[in-house]
Amino acid sequence: MSPQVMMPAAELHESARRVRLLHQMATEHAIDIGRELIRIEANLSHRAFAAWVRKACELKMRTARELMKLARGADSNTPPVALRSQPSQA
């Protein structure tokens, strides 16, 4: 069992605030990436798009599809989305 590290409450609070901010920024960037992928996909054949994603973007198609899905969700009238984030139950 590892010893518990004690940290000042103010430092923990500030770190939590920064994590939430960075998470929000990461989600916004992911949505922007998804939108760009959607834009390019509309102008290429499926085969050319898949090759471009793998080679030029260095992404797996599954990742590209998830980013595009995130962007579509953000652009619809559904509640805001986030990157694989589940609210804590605590």
C-alpha positions as CSV (number, residue, x, y, z in Angstrom):
1,M,0.0,0.0,0.0
2,S,1.5,3.4,-1.0
3,P,1.5,6.3,1.5
4,Q,-1.1,8.9,0.9
5,V,0.3,12.2,-0.4
6,M,-1.2,15.3,1.1
7,M,-1.7,18.3,-1.1
8,P,-3.1,21.7,-0.3
9,A,-6.8,22.0,-1.2
10,A,-6.1,25.1,-3.2
11,E,-3.6,23.3,-5.4
12,L,-6.0,20.4,-5.9
13,H,-8.8,22.8,-6.8
14,E,-6.6,24.7,-9.3
15,S,-5.4,21.4,-10.9
16,A,-9.0,20.2,-11.3
17,R,-9.9,23.5,-12.9
18,R,-7.1,23.2,-15.4
19,V,-8.0,19.6,-16.2
20,R,-11.6,20.6,-16.9
21,L,-10.4,23.4,-19.1
22,L,-7.9,21.2,-21.0
23,H,-10.6,18.6,-21.5
24,Q,-12.9,21.2,-23.0
25,M,-10.2,22.4,-25.3
26,A,-9.4,18.8,-26.4
27,T,-13.1,18.2,-27.2
28,E,-13.3,21.4,-29.2
29,H,-10.1,20.4,-31.2
30,A,-11.5,16.9,-31.8
31,I,-14.8,18.4,-33.1
32,D,-12.8,20.7,-35.5
33,I,-10.7,17.7,-36.7
34,G,-14.0,15.8,-37.3
35,R,-15.4,18.7,-39.3
36,E,-12.3,18.9,-41.5
37,L,-12.4,15.1,-42.1
38,I,-16.1,15.5,-43.1
39,R,-15.2,18.3,-45.5
40,I,-12.5,16.2,-47.2
41,E,-14.6,13.0,-47.3
42,A,-17.2,14.8,-49.3
43,N,-14.7,15.5,-52.0
44,L,-13.0,12.1,-52.3
45,S,-14.0,8.6,-53.1
46,H,-14.2,6.3,-50.1
47,R,-11.0,4.5,-51.1
48,A,-9.1,7.7,-51.7
49,F,-10.4,9.2,-48.4
50,A,-9.4,6.1,-46.4
51,A,-5.9,6.1,-47.9
52,W,-5.5,9.8,-47.2
53,V,-6.6,9.4,-43.6
54,R,-4.1,6.6,-43.0
55,K,-1.2,8.0,-44.9
56,A,-1.5,11.8,-44.8
57,C,-3.2,12.2,-41.4
58,E,-1.6,9.1,-39.8
59,L,-5.0,8.1,-38.3
60,K,-6.8,4.8,-38.2
61,M,-10.1,4.9,-40.0
62,R,-11.9,4.0,-36.8
63,T,-10.5,7.1,-35.1
64,A,-11.4,9.3,-38.1
65,R,-15.0,7.9,-38.0
66,E,-15.2,8.6,-34.3
67,L,-14.0,12.2,-34.8
68,M,-16.5,12.7,-37.6
69,K,-19.3,11.3,-35.4
70,L,-18.3,13.7,-32.6
71,A,-18.5,16.6,-35.1
72,R,-21.9,15.6,-36.4
73,G,-23.2,15.3,-32.9
74,A,-21.9,18.7,-32.0
75,D,-23.4,20.2,-35.1
76,S,-26.9,18.7,-34.5
77,N,-29.5,19.9,-32.0
78,T,-28.3,17.4,-29.4
79,P,-26.8,18.4,-26.1
80,P,-23.1,19.1,-26.1
81,V,-20.7,16.2,-26.4
82,A,-17.4,15.4,-24.9
83,L,-14.5,13.1,-25.5
84,R,-15.2,9.8,-23.8
85,S,-16.0,11.6,-20.6
86,Q,-18.5,10.2,-18.1
87,P,-19.6,12.4,-15.2
88,S,-18.3,11.1,-11.9
89,Q,-20.8,9.6,-9.6
90,A,-19.0,11.0,-6.5
